[in-house]
Amino acid sequence: MSENGREGQQGPGSDLEAVQIDPQSGYEFITAHEADFPVAAMCRALGLSRSGYYSWVRRPPSAHARRDDELARRIHAIWSASGGSYGRPRIHAALQQEGIRVGQKRIGRLMKSMGLRGGSPPSDR
């Protein structure tokens, strides 16, 4: 039984506390699950404000995010053209040859987010 004497009930005085999560991750979670759960309830459970969520939804992507999208498409094209063998260093070199200045860590982060890994393609034994 909980401290308030009511077992399994939620409400004022219940033992449930809001989970702390960074806003970006929380807003992405809410967007992915808004068809299943009320936005207000998810915001409350995640310790986020509804107004913050709706502001985030209406906000256009940042310049950095737009650049990441462009780079991700280019990285995927280079990786695909290599048969999946190019990793971060070779993709970095290919982008440099195209005149695109970007750091290897950023390439690595984008590759990881897309699930891309360099290496030898599987052999046809």
Backbone as CSV, one residue per row, in Angstrom:
resi,resn,N_x,N_y,N_z,CA_x,CA_y,CA_z,C_x,C_y,C_z
1,MET,0.847,-1.172,0.000,0.000,0.000,0.000,0.894,1.236,0.000
2,SER,0.488,2.271,-0.689,1.292,3.484,-0.775,1.124,4.326,0.486
3,GLU,1.939,5.375,0.572,1.908,6.244,1.746,0.558,6.914,1.938
4,ASN,-0.142,7.177,0.835,-1.410,7.883,0.963,-2.564,6.937,1.298
5,GLY,-2.253,5.645,1.487,-3.270,4.702,1.913,-4.096,4.122,0.785
6,ARG,-3.807,4.481,-0.443,-4.566,3.959,-1.577,-3.616,3.189,-2.476
7,GLU,-3.895,1.947,-2.658,-3.028,1.121,-3.471,-3.422,1.217,-4.939
8,GLY,-2.416,1.424,-5.812,-2.645,1.413,-7.246,-3.368,2.627,-7.786
9,GLN,-3.565,3.655,-6.990,-4.258,4.839,-7.473,-3.261,5.962,-7.702
10,GLN,-3.572,6.771,-8.686,-2.739,7.924,-8.981,-3.511,9.182,-8.643
11,GLY,-2.808,10.222,-8.424,-3.455,11.484,-8.135,-2.613,12.273,-7.173
12,PRO,-3.171,13.342,-6.631,-2.409,14.142,-5.682,-1.939,13.280,-4.518
13,GLY,-0.679,13.398,-4.207,-0.131,12.647,-3.093,0.329,11.246,-3.465
14,SER,0.253,10.885,-4.739,0.692,9.544,-5.120,2.211,9.490,-5.148
15,ASP,2.733,8.292,-5.212,4.180,8.093,-5.196,4.812,8.285,-6.569
16,LEU,4.011,8.470,-7.603,4.554,8.611,-8.947,5.149,9.995,-9.133
17,GLU,6.318,10.024,-9.733,6.969,11.298,-10.020,7.242,11.376,-11.508
18,ALA,7.336,12.582,-12.014,7.637,12.773,-13.431,9.070,12.337,-13.707
19,VAL,9.261,11.714,-14.838,10.585,11.304,-15.284,11.261,12.527,-15.888
20,GLN,12.531,12.729,-15.603,13.254,13.847,-16.206,13.950,13.362,-17.467
21,ILE,13.715,14.057,-18.550,14.273,13.688,-19.845,14.620,14.979,-20.575
22,ASP,15.612,14.924,-21.456,15.931,16.154,-22.177,14.782,16.471,-23.132
23,PRO,14.471,17.744,-23.296,13.291,18.128,-24.078,13.271,17.561,-25.499
24,GLN,14.386,17.607,-26.201,14.420,17.118,-27.585,13.962,15.660,-27.658
25,SER,14.535,14.813,-26.817,14.159,13.394,-26.814,12.701,13.214,-26.410
26,GLY,12.279,13.983,-25.426,10.897,13.895,-24.973,9.914,14.297,-26.055
27,TYR,10.214,15.390,-26.742,9.320,15.853,-27.799,9.269,14.851,-28.948
28,GLU,10.402,14.250,-29.273,10.417,13.226,-30.328,9.583,12.016,-29.913
29,PHE,9.695,11.634,-28.637,8.903,10.516,-28.118,7.411,10.833,-28.207
30,ILE,7.043,12.033,-27.788,5.636,12.436,-27.815,5.103,12.413,-29.245
31,THR,5.879,12.931,-30.178,5.459,12.937,-31.578,5.231,11.515,-32.088
32,ALA,6.111,10.610,-31.700,5.998,9.224,-32.156,4.801,8.502,-31.547
33,HIS,4.342,8.951,-30.377,3.277,8.230,-29.669,1.996,9.034,-29.485
34,GLU,1.884,10.182,-30.160,0.708,11.017,-29.927,-0.589,10.379,-30.423
35,ALA,-0.503,9.401,-31.307,-1.713,8.708,-31.753,-2.206,7.720,-30.690
36,ASP,-1.309,7.312,-29.800,-1.652,6.305,-28.798,-2.016,6.885,-27.434
37,PHE,-1.442,8.038,-27.100,-1.637,8.617,-25.773,-1.898,10.115,-25.888
38,PRO,-2.604,10.690,-24.941,-2.824,12.141,-24.965,-1.514,12.902,-24.758
39,VAL,-1.341,13.963,-25.520,-0.127,14.772,-25.429,0.043,15.318,-24.014
40,ALA,-1.033,15.800,-23.429,-0.951,16.386,-22.085,-0.438,15.369,-21.071
41,ALA,-0.917,14.139,-21.158,-0.490,13.101,-20.211,0.990,12.763,-20.404
42,MET,1.421,12.672,-21.654,2.832,12.365,-21.901,3.724,13.507,-21.430
43,CYS,3.312,14.737,-21.677,4.096,15.890,-21.210,4.229,15.861,-19.695
44,ARG,3.121,15.590,-19.025,3.129,15.534,-17.563,4.061,14.423,-17.083
45,ALA,3.964,13.248,-17.698,4.784,12.104,-17.288,6.271,12.347,-17.538
46,LEU,6.582,13.110,-18.581,7.985,13.365,-18.924,8.521,14.652,-18.306
47,GLY,7.663,15.366,-17.596,8.103,16.602,-16.958,8.329,17.729,-17.946
48,LEU,7.573,17.733,-19.032,7.696,18.764,-20.066,6.404,19.568,-20.128
49,SER,6.506,20.787,-20.625,5.295,21.600,-20.753,4.641,21.358,-22.110
50,ARG,3.324,21.424,-22.120,2.598,21.275,-23.387,2.947,22.409,-24.334
51,SER,3.051,23.613,-23.800,3.360,24.755,-24.665,4.747,24.594,-25.291
52,GLY,5.682,24.046,-24.533,7.019,23.792,-25.070,6.978,22.781,-26.197
53,TYR,6.157,21.742,-26.018,6.024,20.730,-27.065,5.446,21.344,-28.340
54,TYR,4.358,22.086,-28.200,3.724,22.649,-29.388,4.605,23.714,-30.050
55,SER,5.398,24.425,-29.273,6.363,25.370,-29.861,7.410,24.613,-30.662
56,TRP,7.871,23.488,-30.110,8.878,22.666,-30.786,8.322,22.118,-32.100
57,VAL,7.060,21.688,-32.086,6.440,21.129,-33.290,6.381,22.172,-34.404
58,ARG,6.076,23.412,-34.047,5.912,24.470,-35.048,7.239,25.086,-35.501
59,ARG,8.292,24.865,-34.733,9.586,25.479,-35.033,10.202,24.837,-36.274
60,PRO,10.689,25.639,-37.215,11.338,25.056,-38.396,12.691,24.450,-38.001
61,PRO,13.174,23.483,-38.783,14.473,22.881,-38.473,15.582,23.941,-38.493
62,SER,16.550,23.773,-37.622,17.666,24.720,-37.557,18.557,24.564,-38.788
63,ALA,19.409,25.535,-39.000,20.357,25.474,-40.118,21.267,24.253,-39.966
64,HIS,21.665,23.964,-38.736,22.528,22.805,-38.478,21.806,21.507,-38.842
65,ALA,20.537,21.402,-38.468,19.761,20.197,-38.778,19.568,20.046,-40.289
66,ARG,19.316,21.161,-40.969,19.162,21.094,-42.430,20.469,20.659,-43.085
67,ARG,21.581,21.180,-42.589,22.896,20.798,-43.120,23.178,19.322,-42.849
68,ASP,22.801,18.855,-41.660,22.964,17.434,-41.345,22.176,16.562,-42.323
69,ASP,20.968,16.982,-42.665,20.157,16.220,-43.623,20.837,16.148,-44.987
70,GLU,21.370,17.278,-45.442,22.079,17.304,-46.729,23.309,16.398,-46.685
71,LEU,24.076,16.525,-45.604,25.275,15.698,-45.460,24.918,14.218,-45.381
72,ALA,23.864,13.903,-44.664,23.456,12.505,-44.517,23.126,11.898,-45.878
73,ARG,22.434,12.648,-46.709,22.117,12.141,-48.056,23.392,11.915,-48.866
74,ARG,24.324,12.858,-48.781,25.579,12.737,-49.534,26.425,11.581,-48.995
75,ILE,26.486,11.461,-47.667,27.241,10.369,-47.039,26.668,9.026,-47.477
76,HIS,25.349,8.908,-47.472,24.722,7.647,-47.867,25.024,7.321,-49.329
77,ALA,25.022,8.335,-50.178,25.318,8.114,-51.596,26.753,7.610,-51.777
78,ILE,27.694,8.218,-51.079,29.101,7.795,-51.180,29.262,6.389,-50.622
79,TRP,28.646,6.131,-49.484,28.736,4.819,-48.850,28.142,3.744,-49.767
80,SER,26.993,4.035,-50.367,26.348,3.070,-51.273,27.202,2.816,-52.505
81,ALA,27.763,3.888,-53.066,28.597,3.747,-54.262,29.837,2.898,-53.983
82,SER,30.281,2.876,-52.736,31.459,2.080,-52.385,31.090,0.638,-52.064
83,GLY,29.830,0.311,-52.185,29.390,-1.042,-51.843,29.378,-1.274,-50.342
84,GLY,29.309,-0.203,-49.591,29.280,-0.319,-48.136,30.650,-0.493,-47.515
85,SER,31.700,-0.320,-48.320,33.041,-0.542,-47.779,33.667,0.725,-47.197
86,TYR,33.211,1.893,-47.623,33.802,3.134,-47.127,33.323,3.424,-45.711
87,GLY,34.278,3.746,-44.875,33.982,4.174,-43.516,34.175,5.674,-43.401
88,ARG,34.220,6.143,-42.177,34.329,7.573,-41.915,35.530,8.235,-42.586
89,PRO,36.750,7.674,-42.505,37.895,8.366,-43.114,37.788,8.508,-44.639
90,ARG,37.363,7.455,-45.312,37.260,7.525,-46.774,36.118,8.438,-47.211
91,ILE,35.020,8.400,-46.484,33.909,9.299,-46.816,34.344,10.741,-46.595
92,HIS,35.103,10.980,-45.538,35.626,12.320,-45.275,36.490,12.783,-46.444
93,ALA,37.368,11.906,-46.912,38.244,12.248,-48.039,37.424,12.519,-49.299
94,ALA,36.404,11.714,-49.542,35.565,11.905,-50.730,34.829,13.243,-50.664
95,LEU,34.335,13.586,-49.498,33.644,14.868,-49.340,34.616,16.032,-49.525
96,GLN,35.832,15.881,-49.021,36.842,16.928,-49.209,37.137,17.127,-50.692
97,GLN,37.227,16.028,-51.439,37.481,16.134,-52.877,36.341,16.857,-53.591
98,GLU,35.146,16.753,-53.047,33.995,17.451,-53.625,33.916,18.901,-53.146
99,GLY,34.841,19.279,-52.266,34.850,20.643,-51.756,33.932,20.860,-50.567
100,ILE,33.487,19.779,-49.958,32.604,19.875,-48.796,33.457,19.769,-47.541
101,ARG,33.448,20.829,-46.737,34.233,20.850,-45.504,33.358,20.394,-44.347
102,VAL,33.775,19.305,-43.742,33.034,18.754,-42.608,34.007,17.908,-41.791
103,GLY,33.792,17.850,-40.495,34.669,17.077,-39.626,34.346,15.591,-39.642
104,GLN,35.363,14.799,-39.333,35.170,13.348,-39.309,34.205,12.926,-38.201
105,LYS,34.215,13.633,-37.085,33.306,13.266,-35.993,31.848,13.460,-36.402
106,ARG,31.591,14.518,-37.144,30.220,14.757,-37.614,29.805,13.662,-38.588
107,ILE,30.713,13.278,-39.465,30.433,12.187,-40.402,30.141,10.911,-39.624
108,GLY,30.964,10.631,-38.627,30.760,9.436,-37.812,29.419,9.448,-37.098
109,ARG,29.041,10.607,-36.563,27.754,10.722,-35.866,26.598,10.468,-36.828
110,LEU,26.683,11.052,-38.020,25.614,10.872,-38.999,25.562,9.430,-39.502
111,MET,26.723,8.836,-39.726,26.745,7.436,-40.162,26.121,6.539,-39.103
112,LYS,26.456,6.791,-37.854,25.909,5.982,-36.768,24.393,6.132,-36.695
113,SER,23.906,7.357,-36.860,22.459,7.583,-36.789,21.719,6.898,-37.937
114,MET,22.425,6.677,-39.062,21.807,5.995,-40.204,22.081,4.495,-40.192
115,GLY,22.877,4.041,-39.231,23.198,2.618,-39.150,24.203,2.171,-40.196
116,LEU,25.047,3.091,-40.659,26.043,2.760,-41.685,27.379,2.446,-41.035
117,ARG,28.021,1.408,-41.534,29.361,1.049,-41.071,30.189,0.685,-42.281
118,GLY,31.418,1.119,-42.265,32.324,0.758,-43.340,32.930,-0.601,-43.075
119,GLY,33.592,-1.120,-44.067,34.247,-2.411,-43.907,34.120,-3.211,-45.175
120,SER,34.629,-4.390,-45.113,34.576,-5.259,-46.280,33.155,-5.749,-46.498
121,PRO,32.706,-5.699,-47.735,31.387,-6.270,-47.999,31.441,-7.780,-47.808
122,PRO,30.331,-8.410,-47.513,30.334,-9.862,-47.307,30.852,-10.584,-48.550
123,SER,31.649,-11.595,-48.315,32.193,-12.345,-49.450,31.130,-13.288,-50.008
124,ASP,31.307,-13.660,-51.252,30.347,-14.545,-51.925,30.854,-15.979,-51.933
125,ARG,31.319,-16.450,-50.833,31.856,-17.819,-50.770,30.795,-18.838,-50.971
